Amino acid sequence: MNLVGHLHCFVAVAEELHFGRAADRLGMAQPPLSQRIQRLERELGVRLFERSSRRVELTVPGRLLLEEAREILARVDRIHSLAERARRGELGALRAGVPADLTGAVVAALIAEFRARCPEVRLELREIGTAEQIRALAEGALDVGVLRHPCEVRDLGLGPMLGQPVGVLVPSGDPLAAAPEVHLTDLTGRDLALFSRDEAPGPYDELLAACRRHGYDPAAVHEARQPQFAVGLVLAGSAVALTPRTPETSGVTWLPLVGEPLLLRVSCAWRRDAGNEHAVAEFTAAATGVLCAQAGMSPLPSAPPRRVVPRPASGFLA
């Protein structure tokens, strides 16, 4: 019996709960599909579906088998993907994602550190937001990523959690620029430039909620997909920007916030079944060290990861 083929048929019928729609989805006629399900039931010795003229329902054994069948098929897909990567000579590569706001110096240091640790592995680095990284990790298109938290980390392994204080970027001629640090309430009435919510919905919502808790409810929020767009808004006097400490830029001044009320949380993440544990571990160690040494981050006490349920959007980090 072609178990994988029969499981494909079983999952299609279980998800559609309709033999005709499942047959269309699989690109086959309905009678052969019914025969395959019957053969699978005979092989397993259990009835997987209750059928009537009006409806198809999973039996208790069918419901138990469904999750296992999905996992088996996912593993088969990963085997095919691995074989294809071997055919293309890509097994010596590590595909890694990093957020768009890392400076050039940090990226260069990360590449150099990873090369020193794993000279035999080619690092394919992609500038990619947290939400897209999570999708790419789930699909097997990415081996490891540097994520902003909170985000959905189910089925992912996580490296050390790092914290990065957030300050405010204002025009150098602004009265606030002369202060050593500012309160969030000092920003009342001003528009805010912030990274795009699409790229990292959890951190976006968390930062805005923290701003409001500390007395700053932005008049408007302008989403900036690239750090330089936010800098341009600040230079024009159109908004202030909330960001970790940035390299000095003419015309703008970065200021810390009193009490450090805003914090971005960052960690490396990878698929638990990725199969390239050594390269992933070395990248995680390299990224953690470089982010602490050159990006102003520091380790945070370990805590259980939070599951995130993104809220609808309200308006250059990723």
Backbone bond lengths (Angstrom), bond angles and torsions (degrees), N, CA, C in turn:
res aa  C-N    CA-C-N  psi(-1)  N-CA   C-N-CA  omega(-1)  CA-C   N-CA-C  phi
1 M - - - 1.468 - - 1.523 109.77 -
2 N 1.317 116.48 136.59 1.464 122.42 174.91 1.530 108.19 -79.95
3 L 1.346 116.06 87.64 1.465 119.86 -173.45 1.522 112.20 -60.35
4 V 1.338 117.33 -43.99 1.462 119.90 -178.00 1.527 110.44 -61.89
5 G 1.336 116.33 -44.72 1.460 119.41 178.56 1.512 112.25 -62.79
6 H 1.325 116.98 -39.75 1.456 120.43 179.03 1.524 111.25 -67.97
7 L 1.343 116.92 -36.74 1.465 119.32 177.77 1.531 111.20 -67.76
8 H 1.330 117.10 -36.46 1.477 119.76 174.43 1.529 109.82 -56.96
9 C 1.322 115.79 -44.99 1.466 120.27 -179.96 1.526 110.45 -64.67
10 F 1.318 116.44 -44.78 1.463 120.75 -179.51 1.527 111.10 -59.04
11 V 1.345 117.46 -47.35 1.470 120.73 -178.29 1.525 110.28 -63.38
12 A 1.324 117.66 -40.55 1.471 120.39 179.51 1.525 110.99 -61.13
13 V 1.327 117.12 -46.18 1.468 119.91 179.91 1.531 109.87 -67.24
14 A 1.337 117.35 -40.33 1.466 120.56 -179.12 1.522 111.53 -63.46
15 E 1.315 117.71 -34.88 1.465 120.70 -179.43 1.522 112.36 -81.21
16 E 1.317 116.79 -34.14 1.470 120.23 -179.82 1.525 111.98 -86.26
17 L 1.346 116.38 -29.20 1.468 122.37 -173.15 1.531 110.73 51.14
18 H 1.338 113.38 39.63 1.467 119.91 -179.55 1.528 106.50 -162.88
19 F 1.345 117.14 119.20 1.458 119.81 -175.33 1.528 112.09 -66.30
20 G 1.338 117.11 -36.04 1.456 119.67 -179.42 1.519 111.79 -65.30
21 R 1.350 116.78 -47.30 1.461 119.64 179.90 1.530 111.12 -66.00
22 A 1.327 116.00 -37.87 1.461 119.34 178.69 1.530 110.80 -64.21
23 A 1.335 116.53 -40.33 1.464 120.22 178.81 1.526 110.62 -63.15
24 D 1.335 116.54 -42.69 1.469 119.99 177.42 1.524 110.61 -61.59
25 R 1.317 116.37 -43.16 1.467 121.17 179.74 1.527 111.47 -61.40
26 L 1.334 116.78 -36.76 1.462 120.96 -177.89 1.534 112.51 -88.06
27 G 1.329 116.25 -6.64 1.464 119.71 -179.90 1.516 113.16 69.22
28 M 1.332 116.02 39.32 1.457 120.02 179.73 1.518 109.39 -139.92
29 A 1.330 115.96 169.00 1.464 120.29 178.08 1.528 109.63 -78.02
30 Q 1.332 115.53 158.55 1.460 119.41 -176.31 1.534 113.27 -70.24
31 P 1.353 120.58 -41.50 1.477 118.73 -178.49 1.539 113.21 -57.80
32 P 1.350 120.12 -47.24 1.470 118.60 177.77 1.529 112.49 -61.21
33 L 1.335 116.72 -33.71 1.463 119.44 178.06 1.530 109.96 -64.14
34 S 1.322 117.14 -46.05 1.470 120.57 178.40 1.527 111.06 -60.35
35 Q 1.334 116.12 -38.83 1.463 119.63 179.55 1.523 111.35 -65.24
36 R 1.323 116.62 -38.39 1.463 120.05 179.31 1.540 110.84 -65.17
37 I 1.314 116.17 -41.88 1.466 119.60 178.54 1.520 110.15 -63.48
38 Q 1.314 116.27 -41.65 1.470 120.00 178.86 1.523 111.15 -63.21
39 R 1.342 117.79 -40.59 1.461 121.21 178.41 1.521 110.81 -64.48
40 L 1.334 116.54 -40.03 1.468 120.07 178.61 1.524 110.10 -64.84
41 E 1.330 117.10 -41.02 1.462 120.33 178.86 1.527 110.71 -63.67
42 R 1.330 116.55 -40.54 1.474 119.62 178.83 1.532 110.38 -65.74
43 E 1.328 116.02 -41.31 1.463 120.00 -178.98 1.528 111.57 -64.54
44 L 1.337 116.78 -39.46 1.456 120.77 -178.21 1.521 112.54 -85.59
45 G 1.313 117.05 -20.39 1.458 120.47 179.50 1.515 113.95 77.30
46 V 1.326 117.02 21.98 1.472 120.89 177.83 1.522 108.81 -138.16
47 R 1.322 115.24 157.87 1.453 121.08 175.50 1.528 107.78 -91.79
48 L 1.329 116.83 125.49 1.466 121.23 -175.04 1.521 112.91 -94.63
49 F 1.334 117.18 -25.86 1.459 120.82 -177.77 1.527 110.19 -133.86
50 E 1.330 114.63 145.66 1.466 121.18 166.51 1.522 106.46 -98.75
51 R 1.316 116.65 122.38 1.459 120.82 -175.20 1.529 109.53 -113.71
52 S 1.306 115.03 141.19 1.464 120.86 171.29 1.520 106.77 -141.90
53 S 1.312 117.25 177.94 1.469 119.76 -179.37 1.516 111.41 -68.41
54 R 1.328 117.11 -19.69 1.468 120.11 -175.40 1.516 114.29 -108.30
55 R 1.347 118.76 -25.18 1.455 118.37 -173.22 1.520 111.22 -151.98
56 V 1.329 113.75 160.16 1.457 122.80 174.58 1.519 106.62 -125.31
57 E 1.334 116.62 129.47 1.462 121.02 -179.71 1.522 109.61 -131.25
58 L 1.320 115.71 147.11 1.460 120.74 174.38 1.521 109.85 -73.37
59 T 1.321 116.32 138.89 1.462 120.70 170.50 1.532 108.24 -80.00
60 V 1.323 116.50 174.49 1.471 119.73 176.33 1.528 110.56 -59.53
61 P 1.344 120.10 -48.57 1.471 118.55 175.92 1.529 112.39 -59.84
62 G 1.313 117.30 -34.82 1.459 120.28 178.65 1.516 112.04 -63.63
63 R 1.341 116.05 -42.32 1.471 119.39 178.90 1.524 110.76 -64.89
64 L 1.346 116.26 -38.34 1.463 119.34 179.27 1.529 111.09 -67.18
65 L 1.321 116.81 -36.95 1.457 120.53 -178.24 1.527 112.30 -72.72
66 L 1.324 118.00 -28.58 1.461 120.88 -169.98 1.532 111.85 -58.13
67 E 1.344 117.28 -49.95 1.463 119.70 -177.61 1.525 110.96 -64.02
68 E 1.353 115.87 -40.19 1.463 119.04 178.68 1.526 110.61 -64.84
69 A 1.319 116.87 -39.78 1.464 120.58 179.78 1.516 110.77 -63.36
70 R 1.332 116.54 -43.02 1.470 119.82 178.15 1.526 110.96 -59.89
71 E 1.339 116.50 -41.62 1.461 119.34 -179.25 1.521 111.25 -67.18
72 I 1.328 116.77 -40.95 1.465 119.55 177.76 1.523 110.61 -60.90
73 L 1.325 116.69 -44.63 1.467 120.01 -179.48 1.525 111.37 -66.00
74 A 1.342 116.43 -36.64 1.465 119.53 177.54 1.525 110.35 -64.42
75 R 1.332 116.22 -39.94 1.471 119.61 178.71 1.531 110.94 -66.99
76 V 1.317 116.82 -37.94 1.462 119.83 176.51 1.525 110.32 -62.51
77 D 1.339 116.11 -42.45 1.465 119.66 177.38 1.520 110.93 -60.94
78 R 1.352 116.36 -40.15 1.471 119.18 -179.79 1.535 110.55 -66.85
79 I 1.346 116.92 -35.42 1.462 120.07 176.88 1.525 110.41 -62.64
80 H 1.328 116.13 -44.44 1.463 119.71 177.79 1.525 111.04 -62.97
81 S 1.349 115.90 -40.49 1.463 120.08 178.66 1.522 110.96 -63.65
82 L 1.345 116.08 -41.70 1.457 120.41 178.50 1.527 110.77 -63.06
83 A 1.330 116.18 -43.34 1.459 119.71 179.16 1.523 111.05 -63.20
84 E 1.335 116.45 -39.33 1.461 120.02 179.13 1.524 110.73 -66.31
85 R 1.339 116.62 -40.21 1.466 119.30 177.67 1.523 110.72 -64.88
86 A 1.340 116.39 -37.40 1.465 119.19 176.85 1.523 110.42 -64.35
87 R 1.332 116.09 -41.56 1.470 120.04 179.09 1.515 111.77 -60.51
88 R 1.365 116.07 -36.52 1.467 120.65 -179.70 1.524 112.53 -87.01
89 G 1.329 116.84 1.55 1.453 119.77 179.34 1.509 113.92 71.09
90 E 1.338 117.25 31.74 1.460 120.60 -175.78 1.521 113.95 -102.50
91 L 1.318 117.64 6.92 1.462 118.39 -177.38 1.508 111.90 -69.05
92 G 1.317 117.51 -16.59 1.463 120.51 177.62 1.503 113.16 -91.18
93 A 1.341 118.22 19.90 1.463 121.09 -177.50 1.525 109.87 -120.00
94 L 1.315 115.71 146.15 1.461 122.29 172.85 1.519 107.54 -117.38
95 R 1.327 115.93 121.64 1.469 121.61 -178.56 1.527 108.14 -96.08
96 A 1.329 116.14 114.67 1.465 121.29 -173.81 1.525 110.44 -125.81
97 G 1.335 115.29 144.40 1.462 121.43 177.28 1.517 110.65 -112.48
98 V 1.331 115.86 142.81 1.465 121.17 176.48 1.527 108.10 -135.16
99 P 1.348 118.19 152.12 1.466 120.66 179.30 1.524 112.13 -69.45
100 A 1.318 115.03 157.91 1.467 120.64 -172.02 1.518 113.47 -73.42
101 D 1.337 118.79 -15.98 1.462 119.02 -174.10 1.523 113.66 -88.60
102 L 1.337 118.78 -1.44 1.461 118.88 177.09 1.526 109.88 -65.20
103 T 1.322 116.52 137.48 1.462 120.05 -179.50 1.530 110.22 -72.92
104 G 1.327 115.00 163.55 1.454 120.03 178.14 1.515 112.11 -59.42
105 A 1.330 116.42 -38.45 1.466 120.02 -179.54 1.529 111.10 -64.84
106 V 1.326 117.15 -39.66 1.467 120.65 179.31 1.526 110.15 -66.80
107 V 1.328 117.11 -43.92 1.472 120.26 179.40 1.526 110.44 -61.67
108 A 1.341 116.54 -44.86 1.467 119.86 -179.87 1.528 111.20 -62.22
109 A 1.334 116.72 -41.56 1.460 120.42 179.47 1.526 111.34 -65.42
110 L 1.328 117.11 -38.11 1.457 121.16 178.70 1.525 110.68 -64.14
111 I 1.319 116.82 -45.14 1.466 120.64 179.10 1.527 110.19 -61.72
112 A 1.342 116.21 -45.84 1.465 120.03 -178.47 1.534 111.34 -62.96
113 E 1.330 117.04 -42.25 1.465 120.59 -179.14 1.524 110.82 -65.71
114 F 1.334 117.11 -41.63 1.466 119.01 179.54 1.526 110.58 -66.36
115 R 1.331 117.65 -40.14 1.471 120.14 178.31 1.528 111.16 -60.88
116 A 1.332 116.09 -38.77 1.460 119.34 179.02 1.523 111.31 -65.54
117 R 1.333 116.77 -34.41 1.456 121.09 -178.99 1.521 112.50 -81.51
118 C 1.328 117.08 -38.10 1.472 121.96 -175.29 1.530 110.19 -132.83
119 P 1.301 118.38 70.61 1.470 119.25 -176.50 1.524 113.49 -64.24
120 E 1.343 117.02 -21.33 1.462 120.12 -177.52 1.532 113.12 -85.05
121 V 1.345 117.21 -7.12 1.468 121.11 -176.95 1.527 109.68 -109.29
122 R 1.323 115.44 128.83 1.465 120.23 177.59 1.532 109.15 -82.66
123 L 1.334 117.13 126.72 1.462 121.75 -179.30 1.521 109.52 -92.99
124 E 1.331 115.58 119.25 1.474 121.39 175.51 1.521 107.44 -104.59
125 L 1.332 116.04 99.59 1.460 121.71 -174.28 1.518 110.09 -95.44
126 R 1.348 115.59 132.19 1.469 121.13 178.97 1.521 109.66 -123.01
127 E 1.321 116.25 136.57 1.465 122.28 174.11 1.527 106.81 -85.09
128 I 1.339 116.32 112.68 1.463 119.52 -168.86 1.523 109.50 -155.24
129 G 1.327 117.48 138.78 1.455 122.53 -177.63 1.519 112.55 -72.24
130 T 1.325 115.41 165.21 1.463 121.09 -175.40 1.526 112.29 -59.83
131 A 1.329 117.90 -48.35 1.466 120.16 -177.30 1.522 111.21 -59.42
132 E 1.338 116.67 -42.09 1.461 119.86 -179.84 1.529 110.65 -71.62
133 Q 1.333 117.32 -34.32 1.459 119.52 176.43 1.526 111.13 -60.57
134 I 1.323 116.40 -43.55 1.467 119.79 -178.98 1.528 110.23 -61.85
135 R 1.335 116.45 -41.76 1.476 119.33 177.64 1.528 110.33 -63.35
136 A 1.341 116.57 -43.75 1.464 120.51 -177.92 1.522 111.31 -66.11
137 L 1.328 117.46 -37.04 1.465 120.36 176.50 1.529 110.47 -64.43
138 A 1.326 116.44 -43.42 1.466 120.53 -179.33 1.525 111.49 -64.11
139 E 1.321 116.56 -35.02 1.467 121.19 -177.51 1.525 112.58 -86.10
140 G 1.338 117.35 -5.76 1.455 120.41 -178.01 1.507 113.97 80.41
141 A 1.347 117.97 12.19 1.458 121.41 179.34 1.525 112.23 -86.44
142 L 1.321 116.84 -7.91 1.461 122.86 -179.58 1.527 107.30 -137.91
143 D 1.333 116.76 140.26 1.465 120.52 -179.86 1.522 112.32 -91.23
144 V 1.313 117.11 -36.37 1.467 121.68 -177.02 1.521 107.70 -154.59
145 G 1.334 116.72 151.37 1.459 120.15 -179.87 1.516 111.15 -144.75
146 V 1.315 115.25 162.89 1.466 122.74 173.28 1.519 106.55 -106.81
147 L 1.336 116.44 108.57 1.462 122.25 -170.39 1.517 111.96 -105.66
148 R 1.338 115.33 148.74 1.459 122.91 167.95 1.532 107.91 -90.96
149 H 1.319 116.57 136.94 1.463 121.78 179.79 1.535 109.64 -109.87
150 P 1.344 117.70 153.27 1.465 128.72 5.51 1.525 112.41 -79.45
151 C 1.330 115.13 146.97 1.461 121.71 175.92 1.526 107.31 -157.21
152 E 1.312 116.61 171.73 1.465 121.31 -178.25 1.524 109.03 -76.91
153 V 1.330 117.49 112.61 1.459 121.23 -176.00 1.523 112.28 -115.22
154 R 1.328 117.77 13.37 1.463 120.28 177.78 1.523 109.70 -57.89
155 D 1.323 116.28 134.82 1.469 124.21 179.32 1.525 113.39 71.95
156 L 1.330 118.14 9.69 1.460 121.21 177.93 1.521 110.58 -110.75
157 G 1.332 116.28 144.07 1.445 121.05 168.26 1.518 109.08 -85.44
158 L 1.333 117.22 146.68 1.459 121.46 -176.47 1.521 110.99 -124.28
159 G 1.334 115.68 139.53 1.451 121.80 171.79 1.513 110.43 -84.91
160 P 1.339 118.09 -174.28 1.465 121.39 -179.86 1.532 111.67 -56.77
161 M 1.334 115.74 138.78 1.458 121.03 178.61 1.533 108.72 -82.69
162 L 1.328 115.54 129.27 1.454 122.01 -179.25 1.520 109.79 -115.01
163 G 1.325 116.75 147.14 1.459 121.86 176.66 1.512 110.58 -112.45
164 Q 1.327 116.01 144.78 1.460 122.59 -179.20 1.528 108.97 -134.82
165 P 1.350 118.44 108.64 1.468 120.43 -178.78 1.528 111.47 -60.19
166 V 1.316 115.36 142.47 1.462 122.10 178.92 1.527 108.83 -105.60
167 G 1.330 115.78 132.89 1.458 121.57 174.34 1.516 110.16 -118.13
168 V 1.328 116.17 -165.10 1.464 120.37 -176.33 1.525 109.98 -123.86
169 L 1.316 116.00 139.62 1.454 123.40 177.80 1.523 107.98 -104.62
170 V 1.354 115.81 123.50 1.472 120.94 -178.54 1.524 108.73 -129.88
171 P 1.341 117.86 160.83 1.465 119.14 174.30 1.526 110.34 -61.02
172 S 1.326 117.61 144.04 1.460 120.80 -177.56 1.519 112.37 -62.94
173 G 1.327 117.39 -24.39 1.456 120.04 178.55 1.517 113.68 -87.85
174 D 1.305 118.28 -0.31 1.456 122.04 -179.96 1.528 110.06 -70.83
175 P 1.332 119.08 142.24 1.472 120.27 177.65 1.521 113.47 -54.96
176 L 1.342 117.42 -31.55 1.462 119.57 179.34 1.524 112.51 -66.65
177 A 1.326 117.64 -24.03 1.465 120.62 -173.47 1.517 112.39 -64.21
178 A 1.327 118.23 -20.29 1.464 121.25 -178.81 1.527 112.10 -82.98
179 A 1.323 117.77 -12.63 1.463 120.51 -177.13 1.522 110.30 -81.12
180 P 1.352 117.88 149.51 1.468 119.91 176.90 1.531 112.54 -70.33
181 E 1.328 117.72 -29.88 1.450 123.61 176.54 1.521 108.49 -158.62
182 V 1.305 116.72 161.91 1.463 120.03 -176.04 1.521 110.06 -130.26
183 H 1.341 115.25 155.08 1.460 121.55 170.93 1.531 108.54 -87.07
184 L 1.325 116.17 150.57 1.464 119.04 174.77 1.526 111.36 -58.28
185 T 1.327 117.31 -34.08 1.464 119.76 179.74 1.517 112.24 -64.22
186 D 1.357 117.45 -21.44 1.468 120.34 176.89 1.523 111.92 -65.98
187 L 1.329 117.04 -15.94 1.466 120.92 -177.77 1.521 112.67 -92.53
188 T 1.330 117.25 2.57 1.458 121.50 -177.17 1.527 111.07 -53.23
189 G 1.320 115.75 135.14 1.458 121.77 178.21 1.512 114.13 88.71
190 R 1.316 118.22 -7.81 1.464 120.72 -177.21 1.533 110.54 -97.84
191 D 1.333 115.21 146.20 1.451 120.78 171.89 1.523 109.10 -70.31
192 L 1.332 115.22 157.93 1.455 121.00 -177.88 1.524 110.60 -123.31
193 A 1.332 116.66 135.67 1.462 122.71 170.18 1.520 107.56 -100.75
194 L 1.321 116.59 127.81 1.456 121.52 -175.69 1.525 108.55 -144.04
195 F 1.329 116.55 155.44 1.454 120.24 179.26 1.533 110.65 -58.34
196 S 1.326 115.67 159.55 1.461 121.16 -176.76 1.520 111.42 -65.82
197 R 1.314 116.59 133.83 1.462 120.64 178.06 1.524 111.70 -64.28
198 D 1.326 117.77 -33.35 1.455 120.76 179.70 1.524 111.66 -58.31
199 E 1.324 116.87 -32.02 1.458 120.54 -176.22 1.527 112.56 -79.80
200 A 1.324 117.45 -29.62 1.468 120.35 -178.11 1.524 109.12 -156.44
201 P 1.341 117.97 76.92 1.467 120.19 -174.22 1.521 114.00 -62.17
202 G 1.337 118.24 -38.79 1.461 120.37 -178.64 1.521 112.45 -62.27
203 P 1.351 119.20 -55.29 1.465 120.43 177.83 1.528 112.93 -61.16
204 Y 1.330 117.57 -36.75 1.469 121.09 178.97 1.529 110.03 -59.74
205 D 1.334 116.71 -51.24 1.464 120.55 -179.71 1.524 111.10 -64.30
206 E 1.328 116.83 -39.33 1.459 120.16 -177.78 1.528 111.40 -65.96
207 L 1.333 117.60 -41.55 1.468 120.40 179.26 1.530 111.49 -64.91
208 L 1.327 116.38 -44.97 1.468 118.56 -179.81 1.524 111.24 -64.96
209 A 1.335 117.12 -39.32 1.464 119.73 178.06 1.518 110.74 -63.57
210 A 1.347 117.45 -40.12 1.466 120.39 178.50 1.517 111.17 -66.33
211 C 1.337 117.21 -38.93 1.468 120.31 176.66 1.524 110.61 -58.11
212 R 1.314 116.47 -46.04 1.466 120.31 -177.54 1.527 111.21 -67.72
213 R 1.343 116.38 -37.49 1.468 118.92 177.01 1.524 111.61 -62.04
214 H 1.325 116.61 -30.59 1.464 120.35 -177.35 1.534 112.15 -99.77
215 G 1.327 116.54 16.06 1.453 119.47 169.43 1.507 116.84 95.21
216 Y 1.332 118.85 8.53 1.465 120.59 178.78 1.524 108.67 -118.61
217 D 1.336 114.89 108.57 1.457 121.48 176.23 1.532 106.93 -111.59
218 P 1.344 118.49 100.07 1.468 120.30 -172.24 1.523 112.36 -55.10
219 A 1.326 115.18 141.50 1.465 120.07 176.54 1.533 110.13 -62.54
220 A 1.325 116.93 -37.61 1.469 122.99 176.06 1.517 107.67 -155.28
221 V 1.335 116.25 153.13 1.460 120.99 178.39 1.528 108.36 -117.59
222 H 1.325 115.61 123.85 1.459 121.99 179.16 1.530 108.14 -105.59
223 E 1.328 117.71 121.22 1.456 120.69 -177.32 1.520 110.12 -83.63
224 A 1.329 115.21 131.82 1.465 121.98 -178.32 1.517 109.05 -119.30
225 R 1.319 117.25 113.25 1.463 120.04 -179.88 1.519 111.77 -77.02
226 Q 1.321 118.11 -24.21 1.449 122.67 177.82 1.524 109.38 -124.39
227 P 1.351 118.75 142.22 1.470 120.85 -178.55 1.519 113.39 -54.95
228 Q 1.328 117.37 -36.63 1.464 119.07 -175.88 1.520 112.60 -68.04
229 F 1.321 117.59 -25.65 1.467 119.39 176.10 1.530 109.81 -67.28
230 A 1.336 116.34 -41.59 1.461 119.89 177.11 1.516 110.62 -63.69
231 V 1.338 117.23 -41.26 1.469 120.86 177.77 1.527 109.91 -60.11
232 G 1.336 116.27 -41.04 1.467 119.51 178.88 1.520 112.24 -62.02
233 L 1.333 117.24 -40.72 1.465 119.99 177.62 1.518 110.78 -63.60
234 V 1.342 116.69 -39.07 1.467 119.79 178.96 1.524 110.00 -67.17
235 L 1.323 117.71 -45.46 1.474 121.21 179.21 1.523 111.51 -57.91
236 A 1.334 115.53 -36.74 1.471 119.72 -179.15 1.521 112.37 -78.27
237 G 1.321 118.06 -6.19 1.459 120.85 -177.40 1.513 113.09 76.11
238 S 1.347 116.72 15.38 1.464 120.17 -177.94 1.517 113.34 -83.45
239 A 1.338 117.03 -20.50 1.457 120.15 -175.50 1.528 108.88 -166.36
240 V 1.324 115.32 165.74 1.459 121.19 163.98 1.522 106.66 -103.28
241 A 1.323 117.34 162.46 1.464 120.70 -179.53 1.522 109.37 -124.46
242 L 1.321 116.17 138.96 1.459 121.55 173.40 1.517 108.02 -98.48
243 T 1.326 116.84 121.91 1.446 121.71 -172.64 1.524 110.32 -159.05
244 P 1.318 118.44 153.53 1.463 118.88 168.08 1.523 109.83 -61.83
245 R 1.329 116.67 169.08 1.462 120.51 -179.12 1.525 109.71 -54.42
246 T 1.315 115.95 131.72 1.456 121.82 -176.98 1.527 110.46 -111.82
247 P 1.340 117.49 158.66 1.464 119.21 172.98 1.531 109.83 -58.64
248 E 1.320 116.76 147.76 1.458 120.30 -178.37 1.523 110.63 -59.38
249 T 1.325 114.92 131.36 1.466 122.21 178.86 1.515 108.61 -128.68
250 S 1.301 116.44 131.49 1.467 120.63 -178.74 1.526 110.71 -58.21
251 G 1.329 116.26 130.65 1.458 121.05 175.38 1.508 114.94 95.48
252 V 1.336 118.32 -11.56 1.464 120.46 178.54 1.525 109.29 -129.78
253 T 1.333 115.16 154.26 1.464 121.35 -179.26 1.521 108.92 -130.96
254 W 1.342 115.33 131.87 1.464 120.43 175.93 1.517 109.63 -95.57
255 L 1.350 116.61 133.28 1.456 121.88 -178.34 1.524 110.18 -128.03
256 P 1.333 117.29 139.24 1.469 119.12 174.43 1.516 110.75 -73.12
257 L 1.322 116.04 158.06 1.456 121.95 177.25 1.526 109.86 -97.89
258 V 1.309 116.91 140.55 1.464 122.20 -178.87 1.530 109.48 -59.85
259 G 1.329 116.31 124.78 1.461 120.98 177.77 1.508 115.43 79.18
260 E 1.331 117.08 2.24 1.469 121.61 -178.49 1.537 111.82 46.14
261 P 1.337 117.61 60.65 1.476 119.75 -177.20 1.530 113.77 -74.42
262 L 1.329 117.22 -16.48 1.464 120.67 -177.48 1.524 109.31 -115.21
263 L 1.312 115.02 133.05 1.462 120.62 -177.44 1.518 109.04 -141.35
264 L 1.328 116.05 131.38 1.460 120.50 171.40 1.521 108.57 -95.10
265 R 1.335 116.27 135.80 1.449 121.17 179.97 1.526 109.34 -109.66
266 V 1.320 115.35 134.98 1.458 122.08 -171.81 1.526 109.05 -135.38
267 S 1.329 116.66 142.92 1.467 120.28 169.13 1.520 109.01 -155.72
268 C 1.311 115.34 160.61 1.461 119.79 169.02 1.524 108.58 -77.90
269 A 1.327 116.41 152.83 1.461 121.70 179.02 1.517 108.63 -145.61
270 W 1.331 115.80 149.68 1.458 120.62 -178.58 1.523 109.74 -153.13
271 R 1.310 115.83 161.49 1.466 120.81 174.33 1.521 108.67 -70.38
272 R 1.321 116.29 135.66 1.466 119.67 -179.68 1.528 112.33 -66.77
273 D 1.331 116.47 -24.54 1.468 119.81 -178.06 1.521 111.87 -108.38
274 A 1.336 116.32 27.23 1.459 119.97 -173.55 1.525 112.60 -64.42
275 G 1.336 118.44 -32.98 1.449 120.31 176.65 1.518 114.93 87.23
276 N 1.343 119.07 -1.70 1.470 121.61 177.70 1.526 108.57 -122.95
277 E 1.337 114.99 54.10 1.462 120.99 -171.30 1.521 113.48 -57.35
278 H 1.327 117.45 -39.96 1.461 119.90 -176.04 1.527 111.45 -62.57
279 A 1.345 116.54 -50.57 1.462 119.91 -178.34 1.526 110.90 -64.85
280 V 1.332 116.99 -38.75 1.463 120.47 178.40 1.527 110.49 -63.24
281 A 1.346 116.31 -44.73 1.461 119.87 180.00 1.525 111.58 -62.75
282 E 1.328 116.78 -39.85 1.465 119.54 179.73 1.525 111.50 -69.09
283 F 1.339 116.67 -38.05 1.472 118.70 176.52 1.522 110.38 -64.59
284 T 1.332 116.68 -42.74 1.464 120.61 -179.96 1.522 110.83 -60.41
285 A 1.331 116.51 -44.96 1.461 119.89 178.86 1.524 110.62 -64.10
286 A 1.334 117.07 -42.27 1.464 120.51 179.91 1.520 111.25 -64.24
287 A 1.345 116.46 -47.46 1.463 120.09 -178.36 1.523 111.29 -64.03
288 T 1.341 117.22 -42.37 1.462 120.57 -179.28 1.528 110.37 -61.86
289 G 1.315 117.05 -45.23 1.462 120.20 179.68 1.517 112.92 -64.52
290 V 1.330 116.87 -44.50 1.471 120.47 -177.71 1.530 110.57 -68.30
291 L 1.327 118.24 -41.16 1.461 120.62 -179.45 1.532 110.89 -64.54
292 C 1.330 116.79 -35.94 1.470 119.15 177.16 1.525 111.16 -71.75
293 A 1.329 116.93 -41.28 1.461 120.61 -174.89 1.520 113.33 -76.94
294 Q 1.347 116.83 -32.21 1.465 117.98 -170.06 1.523 114.83 -124.79
295 A 1.334 118.79 -8.74 1.468 119.60 -177.99 1.524 112.23 -117.87
296 G 1.321 118.04 13.63 1.458 120.82 175.35 1.508 114.99 70.56
297 M 1.332 117.46 23.29 1.461 120.17 179.52 1.523 109.64 -98.18
298 S 1.325 115.66 161.18 1.461 120.94 177.96 1.524 109.17 -147.20
299 P 1.332 118.00 151.34 1.471 120.73 -178.34 1.524 111.50 -62.84
300 L 1.330 115.47 143.16 1.462 122.22 176.24 1.519 109.60 -107.54
301 P 1.340 117.80 153.02 1.469 119.54 174.67 1.514 109.66 -57.13
302 S 1.319 116.43 141.55 1.465 119.66 -178.49 1.512 109.57 -68.61
303 A 1.333 115.76 143.97 1.470 122.58 178.71 1.510 107.63 -150.67
304 P 1.331 117.90 152.59 1.467 119.79 178.64 1.516 110.38 -60.41
305 P 1.356 119.07 136.42 1.454 121.41 178.42 1.509 111.89 -63.35
306 R 1.325 116.07 143.97 1.459 121.49 177.94 1.508 109.92 -94.27
307 R 1.332 115.63 138.87 1.452 119.19 172.92 1.512 108.60 -83.05
308 V 1.334 116.58 135.38 1.451 121.36 -173.67 1.513 110.36 -108.05
309 V 1.320 116.27 132.05 1.461 121.92 171.41 1.519 106.65 -114.71
310 P 1.366 118.47 99.62 1.459 120.66 -175.05 1.514 112.11 -58.28
311 R 1.342 115.11 141.63 1.454 120.74 175.17 1.521 109.62 -95.10
312 P 1.317 118.47 161.52 1.460 119.80 177.15 1.515 109.81 -59.84
313 A 1.338 116.19 150.20 1.468 120.61 -178.72 1.512 111.04 -66.31
314 S 1.320 118.94 146.51 1.464 122.35 174.13 1.506 110.80 -95.03
315 G 2.667 126.09 -44.17 1.535 145.56 -173.44 1.404 130.86 175.40
316 F 11.987 161.86 -25.82 1.234 100.30 132.21 1.446 94.41 -127.33
317 L 1.464 97.64 60.12 1.438 100.61 173.90 1.518 107.18 -118.70
318 A 1.290 116.39 160.33 1.458 119.09 177.99 1.498 108.64 -131.71
